[in-house]
Amino acid sequence: MTATLTSDDVDAVNELVAAAAADDGVTPLNEPAMLRVTTEDNPRVSHLLARRDGRLVGYAQLDQHDPAGPHVEVAVAPDARRQGFGRALVSRARSIVAPMPMELWSHGDRPGAAALADRLGFDRVRELWLMRRDLDADLPPIPDASPVRIRTFRPGADEEAWLKVNARAFADHPEQGQMTRADLDRRMAQPWFDPEGFFVAEQDGRMVGFHWTKVHDDDPPVGEVYVVGIDPEAQSLGLGKILTLAGLHYLRDRGLATVKLYVEAANAPAIALYSRLGFVHTDTDVMYRG
């Protein structure tokens, strides 16, 4: 276990994650975890490394300071699976936080992860749906937002207002609602960040909602409804549909053919909205706790 990764470790973890993603069709670590794969010291995070013959074949990232509780994400090289590395990494992480329960993410509802969770006594407690839409299909027009104004995000001016709306919109969300200024700045520093694809809604000069889009540098590129948030006091204005469509039109106008999003499986209103807008459920991320 280490609190800080070396530059060689970072390269090895990135290579491991890329190999696992190519084999599985889904990345084994989510975006926040990947942003923490750096040489920077982070007191929140412990890195667990498994090597065979000097080569990194397994990696686990343990976050012990999440308000929702400690959680771990694990990646194992495709040619080192079913050899006990995943189980050893999860067991080691569990021993660090014991007797507290720990959460374990499986990105994609993979049978191997389900079997590992069952062997270690973890329960399936949460699902995150991946939904997709073909942007070549007809898009509804963007409804009139009056008296709300829709504009794009202004770096250097909108950060604090956005953090307040995000915290209110996701007050009960274990990850999104905990975003800090450092978290926001880290994402804005990424190569994919584009303020032209970051839409905000204002009412009487106050930000009341947003839709942040993202473009993944795949082949071909894929758009994402990265996050849509509405201030609880503005829920009656229909901004979820308006902002979502503003982002979808933007992504289509950029020439993208496909867009995806992630939504809590328990969020029936959001799933109903996205379904009406043409999205279909294509995969599931699963959280286990034990």
LUMKOL-878671 format. One record per residue (C-alpha): residue number from 0; residue in three letters; x, y, z. Coordinates in steps of 0.5 Angstrom, whole numbers, padded with zeros to 4 digits. Example, Ala and Ser with C-alpha at 12.3 -4.5 7.8 and 13.67 -1.06 7.14 Angstrom:
{node 0 'Ala' {0025 -0009 0016}}
{node 1 'Ser' {0027 -0002 0014}}
This chain:
{node 0 'Met' {0000 0000 0000}}
{node 1 'Thr' {0002 0007 -0002}}
{node 2 'Ala' {0000 0014 -0001}}
{node 3 'Thr' {0003 0017 -0007}}
{node 4 'Leu' {0005 0014 -0013}}
{node 5 'Thr' {0011 0015 -0017}}
{node 6 'Ser' {0011 0017 -0024}}
{node 7 'Asp' {0013 0010 -0026}}
{node 8 'Asp' {0007 0008 -0022}}
{node 9 'Val' {0002 0012 -0026}}
{node 10 'Asp' {0004 0010 -0032}}
{node 11 'Ala' {0003 0003 -0030}}
{node 12 'Val' {-0004 0004 -0027}}
{node 13 'Asn' {-0006 0008 -0034}}
{node 14 'Glu' {-0003 0002 -0038}}
{node 15 'Leu' {-0007 -0003 -0034}}
{node 16 'Val' {-0013 0001 -0034}}
{node 17 'Ala' {-0013 0002 -0041}}
{node 18 'Ala' {-0012 -0006 -0042}}
{node 19 'Ala' {-0018 -0008 -0038}}
{node 20 'Ala' {-0022 -0003 -0041}}
{node 21 'Ala' {-0020 -0006 -0048}}
{node 22 'Asp' {-0022 -0013 -0046}}
{node 23 'Asp' {-0028 -0011 -0042}}
{node 24 'Gly' {-0031 -0005 -0046}}
{node 25 'Val' {-0032 -0001 -0040}}
{node 26 'Thr' {-0026 0002 -0036}}
{node 27 'Pro' {-0025 -0001 -0029}}
{node 28 'Leu' {-0024 0006 -0025}}
{node 29 'Asn' {-0029 0012 -0026}}
{node 30 'Glu' {-0027 0019 -0027}}
{node 31 'Pro' {-0026 0021 -0020}}
{node 32 'Ala' {-0022 0015 -0019}}
{node 33 'Met' {-0018 0016 -0025}}
{node 34 'Leu' {-0017 0024 -0023}}
{node 35 'Arg' {-0013 0021 -0017}}
{node 36 'Val' {-0008 0017 -0021}}
{node 37 'Thr' {-0003 0022 -0020}}
{node 38 'Thr' {0004 0023 -0017}}
{node 39 'Glu' {0000 0028 -0012}}
{node 40 'Asp' {0000 0027 -0005}}
{node 41 'Asn' {-0008 0026 -0003}}
{node 42 'Pro' {-0009 0024 0004}}
{node 43 'Arg' {-0016 0021 0002}}
{node 44 'Val' {-0013 0016 -0002}}
{node 45 'Ser' {-0009 0010 -0001}}
{node 46 'His' {-0006 0006 -0007}}
{node 47 'Leu' {-0006 -0002 -0007}}
{node 48 'Leu' {-0001 -0005 -0012}}
{node 49 'Ala' {0000 -0012 -0014}}
{node 50 'Arg' {0006 -0014 -0018}}
{node 51 'Arg' {0008 -0021 -0021}}
{node 52 'Asp' {0015 -0021 -0024}}
{node 53 'Gly' {0016 -0014 -0023}}
{node 54 'Arg' {0010 -0012 -0027}}
{node 55 'Leu' {0003 -0009 -0025}}
{node 56 'Val' {-0002 -0014 -0025}}
{node 57 'Gly' {-0007 -0011 -0020}}
{node 58 'Tyr' {-0009 -0004 -0018}}
{node 59 'Ala' {-0014 -0002 -0012}}
{node 60 'Gln' {-0016 0005 -0010}}
{node 61 'Leu' {-0019 0006 -0003}}
{node 62 'Asp' {-0022 0013 -0001}}
{node 63 'Gln' {-0023 0013 0006}}
{node 64 'His' {-0026 0020 0007}}
{node 65 'Asp' {-0032 0020 0003}}
{node 66 'Pro' {-0038 0022 0007}}
{node 67 'Ala' {-0042 0016 0004}}
{node 68 'Gly' {-0036 0012 0007}}
{node 69 'Pro' {-0030 0008 0005}}
{node 70 'His' {-0030 0005 -0002}}
{node 71 'Val' {-0025 0002 -0007}}
{node 72 'Glu' {-0025 0001 -0014}}
{node 73 'Val' {-0020 -0005 -0017}}
{node 74 'Ala' {-0017 -0006 -0024}}
{node 75 'Val' {-0014 -0013 -0026}}
{node 76 'Ala' {-0010 -0014 -0032}}
{node 77 'Pro' {-0014 -0019 -0037}}
{node 78 'Asp' {-0008 -0024 -0037}}
{node 79 'Ala' {-0008 -0024 -0029}}
{node 80 'Arg' {-0015 -0025 -0028}}
{node 81 'Arg' {-0018 -0031 -0024}}
{node 82 'Gln' {-0011 -0032 -0020}}
{node 83 'Gly' {-0013 -0029 -0014}}
{node 84 'Phe' {-0011 -0022 -0015}}
{node 85 'Gly' {-0017 -0018 -0015}}
{node 86 'Arg' {-0019 -0022 -0008}}
{node 87 'Ala' {-0013 -0020 -0005}}
{node 88 'Leu' {-0013 -0013 -0007}}
{node 89 'Val' {-0021 -0012 -0004}}
{node 90 'Ser' {-0019 -0016 0002}}
{node 91 'Arg' {-0013 -0012 0004}}
{node 92 'Ala' {-0017 -0006 0003}}
{node 93 'Arg' {-0023 -0008 0007}}
{node 94 'Ser' {-0018 -0010 0013}}
{node 95 'Ile' {-0015 -0003 0013}}
{node 96 'Val' {-0022 0000 0014}}
{node 97 'Ala' {-0025 -0005 0019}}
{node 98 'Pro' {-0030 -0006 0022}}
{node 99 'Met' {-0033 0000 0018}}
{node 100 'Pro' {-0037 -0003 0012}}
{node 101 'Met' {-0034 -0002 0005}}
{node 102 'Glu' {-0037 0000 -0002}}
{node 103 'Leu' {-0034 -0004 -0008}}
{node 104 'Trp' {-0036 -0001 -0015}}
{node 105 'Ser' {-0036 -0006 -0021}}
{node 106 'His' {-0037 -0002 -0027}}
{node 107 'Gly' {-0041 -0006 -0032}}
{node 108 'Asp' {-0045 -0011 -0029}}
{node 109 'Arg' {-0039 -0017 -0030}}
{node 110 'Pro' {-0040 -0024 -0027}}
{node 111 'Gly' {-0033 -0024 -0025}}
{node 112 'Ala' {-0035 -0018 -0020}}
{node 113 'Ala' {-0041 -0021 -0018}}
{node 114 'Ala' {-0038 -0028 -0016}}
{node 115 'Leu' {-0032 -0024 -0012}}
{node 116 'Ala' {-0037 -0020 -0008}}
{node 117 'Asp' {-0041 -0026 -0007}}
{node 118 'Arg' {-0035 -0030 -0004}}
{node 119 'Leu' {-0033 -0024 0000}}
{node 120 'Gly' {-0040 -0023 0003}}
{node 121 'Phe' {-0042 -0016 0000}}
{node 122 'Asp' {-0049 -0014 -0002}}
{node 123 'Arg' {-0051 -0011 -0008}}
{node 124 'Val' {-0054 -0004 -0006}}
{node 125 'Arg' {-0054 0001 -0012}}
{node 126 'Glu' {-0054 0001 -0019}}
{node 127 'Leu' {-0052 0006 -0024}}
{node 128 'Trp' {-0055 0006 -0031}}
{node 129 'Leu' {-0052 0007 -0037}}
{node 130 'Met' {-0057 0010 -0043}}
{node 131 'Arg' {-0055 0012 -0050}}
{node 132 'Arg' {-0058 0015 -0056}}
{node 133 'Asp' {-0057 0016 -0063}}
{node 134 'Leu' {-0056 0023 -0065}}
{node 135 'Asp' {-0058 0022 -0072}}
{node 136 'Ala' {-0065 0021 -0070}}
{node 137 'Asp' {-0070 0027 -0070}}
{node 138 'Leu' {-0069 0031 -0064}}
{node 139 'Pro' {-0075 0035 -0061}}
{node 140 'Pro' {-0074 0043 -0061}}
{node 141 'Ile' {-0071 0046 -0055}}
{node 142 'Pro' {-0078 0049 -0051}}
{node 143 'Asp' {-0078 0057 -0050}}
{node 144 'Ala' {-0075 0058 -0043}}
{node 145 'Ser' {-0078 0064 -0041}}
{node 146 'Pro' {-0077 0068 -0036}}
{node 147 'Val' {-0071 0064 -0035}}
{node 148 'Arg' {-0064 0065 -0039}}
{node 149 'Ile' {-0060 0060 -0042}}
{node 150 'Arg' {-0053 0061 -0043}}
{node 151 'Thr' {-0046 0058 -0043}}
{node 152 'Phe' {-0041 0058 -0037}}
{node 153 'Arg' {-0036 0063 -0036}}
{node 154 'Pro' {-0030 0061 -0033}}
{node 155 'Gly' {-0027 0065 -0028}}
{node 156 'Ala' {-0034 0068 -0026}}
{node 157 'Asp' {-0039 0062 -0025}}
{node 158 'Glu' {-0035 0057 -0021}}
{node 159 'Glu' {-0038 0059 -0014}}
{node 160 'Ala' {-0045 0060 -0017}}
{node 161 'Trp' {-0045 0053 -0020}}
{node 162 'Leu' {-0042 0050 -0014}}
{node 163 'Lys' {-0048 0053 -0010}}
{node 164 'Val' {-0053 0050 -0015}}
{node 165 'Asn' {-0050 0043 -0015}}
{node 166 'Ala' {-0050 0042 -0008}}
{node 167 'Arg' {-0057 0044 -0007}}
{node 168 'Ala' {-0059 0040 -0013}}
{node 169 'Phe' {-0055 0034 -0011}}
{node 170 'Ala' {-0056 0035 -0003}}
{node 171 'Asp' {-0057 0027 -0003}}
{node 172 'His' {-0052 0025 -0008}}
{node 173 'Pro' {-0046 0021 -0005}}
{node 174 'Glu' {-0041 0023 -0010}}
{node 175 'Gln' {-0044 0029 -0014}}
{node 176 'Gly' {-0046 0033 -0008}}
{node 177 'Gln' {-0040 0033 -0005}}
{node 178 'Met' {-0036 0037 -0011}}
{node 179 'Thr' {-0031 0042 -0008}}
{node 180 'Arg' {-0028 0048 -0012}}
{node 181 'Ala' {-0021 0043 -0013}}
{node 182 'Asp' {-0026 0038 -0016}}
{node 183 'Leu' {-0029 0043 -0021}}
{node 184 'Asp' {-0022 0046 -0022}}
{node 185 'Arg' {-0019 0039 -0024}}
{node 186 'Arg' {-0024 0038 -0029}}
{node 187 'Met' {-0024 0044 -0032}}
{node 188 'Ala' {-0016 0043 -0033}}
{node 189 'Gln' {-0018 0037 -0037}}
{node 190 'Pro' {-0017 0037 -0045}}
{node 191 'Trp' {-0024 0035 -0046}}
{node 192 'Phe' {-0027 0041 -0042}}
{node 193 'Asp' {-0031 0046 -0047}}
{node 194 'Pro' {-0035 0052 -0044}}
{node 195 'Glu' {-0039 0052 -0050}}
{node 196 'Gly' {-0042 0046 -0048}}
{node 197 'Phe' {-0043 0048 -0041}}
{node 198 'Phe' {-0050 0051 -0041}}
{node 199 'Val' {-0053 0054 -0035}}
{node 200 'Ala' {-0060 0057 -0033}}
{node 201 'Glu' {-0061 0064 -0030}}
{node 202 'Gln' {-0067 0067 -0027}}
{node 203 'Asp' {-0067 0074 -0025}}
{node 204 'Gly' {-0059 0074 -0025}}
{node 205 'Arg' {-0059 0068 -0021}}
{node 206 'Met' {-0056 0061 -0023}}
{node 207 'Val' {-0062 0056 -0022}}
{node 208 'Gly' {-0060 0050 -0027}}
{node 209 'Phe' {-0054 0047 -0031}}
{node 210 'His' {-0053 0042 -0036}}
{node 211 'Trp' {-0045 0040 -0037}}
{node 212 'Thr' {-0044 0036 -0043}}
{node 213 'Lys' {-0037 0032 -0045}}
{node 214 'Val' {-0034 0029 -0051}}
{node 215 'His' {-0030 0023 -0050}}
{node 216 'Asp' {-0024 0022 -0055}}
{node 217 'Asp' {-0026 0015 -0058}}
{node 218 'Asp' {-0026 0013 -0065}}
{node 219 'Pro' {-0031 0016 -0067}}
{node 220 'Pro' {-0032 0021 -0061}}
{node 221 'Val' {-0038 0020 -0057}}
{node 222 'Gly' {-0042 0026 -0053}}
{node 223 'Glu' {-0044 0025 -0046}}
{node 224 'Val' {-0050 0028 -0042}}
{node 225 'Tyr' {-0044 0029 -0036}}
{node 226 'Val' {-0049 0032 -0031}}
{node 227 'Val' {-0056 0036 -0031}}
{node 228 'Gly' {-0057 0039 -0024}}
{node 229 'Ile' {-0063 0044 -0022}}
{node 230 'Asp' {-0064 0048 -0016}}
{node 231 'Pro' {-0070 0045 -0012}}
{node 232 'Glu' {-0073 0052 -0012}}
{node 233 'Ala' {-0074 0052 -0020}}
{node 234 'Gln' {-0076 0044 -0021}}
{node 235 'Ser' {-0083 0047 -0023}}
{node 236 'Leu' {-0080 0051 -0029}}
{node 237 'Gly' {-0079 0045 -0034}}
{node 238 'Leu' {-0071 0046 -0034}}
{node 239 'Gly' {-0069 0039 -0034}}
{node 240 'Lys' {-0072 0038 -0041}}
{node 241 'Ile' {-0070 0045 -0043}}
{node 242 'Leu' {-0063 0044 -0041}}
{node 243 'Thr' {-0062 0037 -0043}}
{node 244 'Leu' {-0064 0039 -0050}}
{node 245 'Ala' {-0060 0045 -0051}}
{node 246 'Gly' {-0054 0040 -0049}}
{node 247 'Leu' {-0056 0035 -0054}}
{node 248 'His' {-0057 0040 -0060}}
{node 249 'Tyr' {-0050 0042 -0058}}
{node 250 'Leu' {-0047 0035 -0059}}
{node 251 'Arg' {-0051 0034 -0065}}
{node 252 'Asp' {-0049 0040 -0068}}
{node 253 'Arg' {-0041 0038 -0067}}
{node 254 'Gly' {-0043 0032 -0071}}
{node 255 'Leu' {-0043 0027 -0066}}
{node 256 'Ala' {-0047 0021 -0068}}
{node 257 'Thr' {-0048 0018 -0061}}
{node 258 'Val' {-0049 0021 -0054}}
{node 259 'Lys' {-0049 0017 -0047}}
{node 260 'Leu' {-0051 0019 -0040}}
{node 261 'Tyr' {-0051 0015 -0033}}
{node 262 'Val' {-0057 0016 -0028}}
{node 263 'Glu' {-0059 0013 -0022}}
{node 264 'Ala' {-0063 0006 -0023}}
{node 265 'Ala' {-0067 0009 -0017}}
{node 266 'Asn' {-0069 0016 -0020}}
{node 267 'Ala' {-0075 0014 -0024}}
{node 268 'Pro' {-0077 0021 -0026}}
{node 269 'Ala' {-0070 0022 -0029}}
{node 270 'Ile' {-0070 0016 -0033}}
{node 271 'Ala' {-0077 0017 -0035}}
{node 272 'Leu' {-0075 0024 -0038}}
{node 273 'Tyr' {-0069 0021 -0041}}
{node 274 'Ser' {-0073 0015 -0044}}
{node 275 'Arg' {-0078 0020 -0047}}
{node 276 'Leu' {-0072 0024 -0050}}
{node 277 'Gly' {-0070 0017 -0054}}
{node 278 'Phe' {-0065 0014 -0049}}
{node 279 'Val' {-0065 0007 -0048}}
{node 280 'His' {-0061 0003 -0042}}
{node 281 'Thr' {-0055 -0001 -0045}}
{node 282 'Asp' {-0051 -0003 -0039}}
{node 283 'Thr' {-0051 -0002 -0031}}
{node 284 'Asp' {-0045 0000 -0026}}
{node 285 'Val' {-0046 -0004 -0019}}
{node 286 'Met' {-0044 -0002 -0012}}
{node 287 'Tyr' {-0043 -0007 -0007}}
{node 288 'Arg' {-0043 -0006 0000}}
{node 289 'Gly' {-0040 -0011 0006}}
